[in-house]
């Protein structure tokens, strides 16, 4: 299972969806990156394969980052990849 996470500006919690195949995950990742690059479409809608009724829609202007990773046995007990996220106040 592959996870695509969208990080929104000024929001610590990411939005995420899961895709079953590498090709589907790469396509969702590329569409998010292209939307961030061009600003079009205004809204980005992604669907989840693991939870068929789950849909995520975000305004492209509010996207700060997108990442893709494969859920594997090296992930922590929470199912998240190793690493950390930090924000500082300016």
Contact map, one row per residue, 1 for C-alpha under 8 A:
111000000000000001111000000000000000000000000000000000000000000000000110000000000000000000
111100000000000001111100100000000000000000000000000000000000000000011110000000000000000000
111110000000000111100000100000000000000000000000000000000000000000011110000000000000000000
011111000000000111100000100110000000000000000000000000000000000001111000000000000000000000
001111100000011110000000000000000000000000000000000000000000000001110000000000000000000000
000111110000011100000000000000000000000000000000000000000000001111100000000000000000000000
000011111011111000000000000000000000000000000000000000000000001111000000000000000000000000
000001111111111000000000000000000000000000000000000000000000011110000000000000000000000000
000000111110000000000000000000000000000000000000000000000000011100000000000000000000000000
000000011111000000000000000000000000000000000000000000000000000000000000000000000000000000
000000111111110000000000000000000000000000000000000000000000000000000000000000000000000000
000000110111110000000000000000000000000000000000000000000000000000000000000000000000001000
000000110011111000000000000000000000000000000000000000000000000000000000000000000000000000
000011110011111100000000000000000000000000000000000000000000000000000000000000000000000000
000011110000111110000000000000000000000000000000000000010000000000000000000000000000000000
001111000000011111000000000000000000000000000000000000010000000000000000000000000000000000
001110000000001111100000000000000000000000000111110000110000000000000000000000000000000000
111100000000000111110000100000000000000000000001110000000000000000000000000000000000000000
111100000000000011111101100000000000000000000001110000000000000000000000000000000000000000
110000000000000001111101100000000000000000000000110000000000000000000000000000000000000000
110000000000000000111111100000000000000000000000000000000000000000000000000000000000000000
010000000000000000111111110000000000000000000000000000000000000000000000000000000000000000
000000000000000000001111111000000000000000000000000000000000000000000000000000000000000000
000000000000000000111111111100000000000000000000000000000000000000000000000000000000000000
011100000000000001111111111110000000000000000000000000000000000000010000000000000000000000
000000000000000000000111111111000000000000000000000000000000000000010000000000000000000000
000000000000000000000011111111100000000000000000000000000000000000000000000000000000000000
000100000000000000000001111111110000000000000100000000000000000000000000000000000000000000
000100000000000000000000111111111000000000000000000000000000000001110000000000000000000000
000000000000000000000000011111111100000000000000000000000000000000000000000000000000000000
000000000000000000000000001111111110000000000000000000000000000000000000000000000000000000
000000000000000000000000000111111111000000010000000000000000000001000000000000000000000000
000000000000000000000000000011111111100000000000000000000000000001000000000000000000000000
000000000000000000000000000001111111111000000000000000000000000000000000000000000000000000
000000000000000000000000000000111111111111010000000000000001000000000000000000000000000000
000000000000000000000000000000011111111100000000000000000001101000000000000000000000000000
000000000000000000000000000000001111111000000000000000000000000000000000000000000000000000
000000000000000000000000000000000111111100000000000000000000000000000000000000000000000000
000000000000000000000000000000000111111111000000000000000001100000000000000000000000000000
000000000000000000000000000000000011011111100000000000000001000000000000000000000000000000
000000000000000000000000000000000010001111110000000000000001000000000000000000000000000000
000000000000000000000000000000000010001111110000000000000011100000000000000000000000000000
000000000000000000000000000000000000000111111000000000001111000000000000000000000000000000
000000000000000000000000000000010010000011111100000000011111000000000000000000000000000000
000000000000000000000000000000000000000000111110000000111100000000000000000000000000000000
000000000000000010000000000100000000000000011111000000111000000000000000000000000000000000
000000000000000010000000000000000000000000001111100111110000000000000000000000000000000000
000000000000000011100000000000000000000000000111111111100000000000000000000000000000000000
000000000000000011110000000000000000000000000011111100000000000000000000000000000000000000
000000000000000011110000000000000000000000000001111100000000000000000000000000000000000000
000000000000000000000000000000000000000000000001111111000000000000000000000000000000000000
000000000000000000000000000000000000000000000011111111000000000000000000000000000000000000
000000000000000000000000000000000000000000000011001111100000000000000000000000000000000000
000000000000000000000000000000000000000000000011001111110000000000000000000000000000000000
000000000000000010000000000000000000000000001111000011111000000000000000000000000000000000
000000000000001110000000000000000000000000011110000001111100000000000000000000000000000000
000000000000000000000000000000000000000000111100000000111110000000000000000000000000000000
000000000000000000000000000000000000000000111000000000011111011000000000000000000000000000
000000000000000000000000000000000000000001110000000000001111111000000000000000000000000000
000000000000000000000000000000000011001111110000000000000111111000000000000000000000000000
000000000000000000000000000000000001001001000000000000000011111000000000000000000000000000
000000011000000000000000000000000000000000000000000000000111111100000000000000000000000000
000001111000000000000000000000000001000000000000000000000111111111000000000000000000000000
000001111000000000000000000000000000000000000000000000000000011111000000000000000000000000
000001110000000000000000000000000000000000000000000000000000001111100000000000000000000000
000111100000000000000000000010011000000000000000000000000000001111110000000000000000000000
000111000000000000000000000010000000000000000000000000000000000011111000000000000000000000
011110000000000000000000110010000000000000000000000000000000000001111100000000000000000000
011100000000000000000000000000000000000000000000000000000000000000111110000000001000000000
111000000000000000000000000000000000000000000000000000000000000000011111000000000000000000
111000000000000000000000000000000000000000000000000000000000000000001111101000111000000000
000000000000000000000000000000000000000000000000000000000000000000000111111000000000000000
000000000000000000000000000000000000000000000000000000000000000000000011111000000000000000
000000000000000000000000000000000000000000000000000000000000000000000001111100001000000000
000000000000000000000000000000000000000000000000000000000000000000000011111111111100000000
000000000000000000000000000000000000000000000000000000000000000000000000011111111100000000
000000000000000000000000000000000000000000000000000000000000000000000000001111110000000000
000000000000000000000000000000000000000000000000000000000000000000000000001111110000000000
000000000000000000000000000000000000000000000000000000000000000000000010001111111000000000
000000000000000000000000000000000000000000000000000000000000000000000010001111111100000000
000000000000000000000000000000000000000000000000000000000000000000001010011100111110000000
000000000000000000000000000000000000000000000000000000000000000000000000001100011111000000
000000000000000000000000000000000000000000000000000000000000000000000000000000001111100000
000000000000000000000000000000000000000000000000000000000000000000000000000000000111110000
000000000000000000000000000000000000000000000000000000000000000000000000000000000011111000
000000000000000000000000000000000000000000000000000000000000000000000000000000000001111100
000000000001000000000000000000000000000000000000000000000000000000000000000000000000111110
000000000000000000000000000000000000000000000000000000000000000000000000000000000000011111
000000000000000000000000000000000000000000000000000000000000000000000000000000000000001111
000000000000000000000000000000000000000000000000000000000000000000000000000000000000000111
